[in-house]
Amino acid sequence: MCAARYLQIVFAVCFLIVSVGVAQADNLAIDNPSFEIPAIEPSVGGIFLPGTYWSLSTTPAANGGYYTMDPSGPFNDWAPPPPDGTYQILDFAANDGGIYQQLSAILEPDMTYVLSADVTERNGFTYENDASLGLGFGSLYGTNLLTPDSIVEPAPTSGGPWQSWSRTYTTTPETVGVGSYIRIDLNSGWQVMFDNIQLSATPVPEPSIMALLSAVTLSLVCYGWRKRK
């Protein structure tokens, strides 16, 4: 085998390994992820308006409201303009409860899920380290929650800039809840505001495929080394 042909094969195998190892993330559908439905007037704040696609937990109970941070409205000093949408955000006092949404997506095995949101603390309040994101399954808030692999939830400051929060989860065929509908839980603690909720899913590469491709690459490298000797 000539050197040029050998290099072509090595590069082709390396490209295949990268293609298999770097799977594309798929953003799962969330209804009303930035709390823009229903639209409300800048001067009106509603106690968790109907038709939002989100539900308030009842056990424990939570109180929630929609507000528009329009510069002309009375709530414009509560927080900076939200990252996504037309100034409208969700603000609620969870009281150990929260809001939740059951998705149409099914919890699948061998996936990496990343749940993310933008958060801030209402102006004039102090963050008490009691808010959180949650990913689970079933229709009951606070139940059947998955254990995250990593948590990135920097403390928001009162009336300060929006912070990016995320939690990462990995499933296997043995993960409890595989095959069930996914549920997102948001617990605001005390006066934490949410916007731009997102959930992505990325397939985890099969270990056997990666091992096979690595073995092929190693064989080609050894072959090339022997040919040079």
Secondary structure as GFF3:
##gff-version 3
##sequence-region A 1 229
A	DSSP	alpha_helix	3	21	.	.	.	ID=ss1
A	DSSP	beta_strand	26	27	.	.	.	ID=ss2
A	DSSP	beta_strand	55	56	.	.	.	ID=ss3
A	DSSP	beta_strand	63	68	.	.	.	ID=ss4
A	DSSP	beta_strand	88	93	.	.	.	ID=ss5
A	DSSP	beta_strand	99	106	.	.	.	ID=ss6
A	DSSP	beta_strand	111	121	.	.	.	ID=ss7
A	DSSP	beta_strand	132	137	.	.	.	ID=ss8
A	DSSP	beta_strand	150	152	.	.	.	ID=ss9
A	DSSP	beta_strand	163	170	.	.	.	ID=ss10
A	DSSP	beta_strand	181	187	.	.	.	ID=ss11
A	DSSP	beta_strand	192	203	.	.	.	ID=ss12
A	DSSP	alpha_helix	207	228	.	.	.	ID=ss13
###
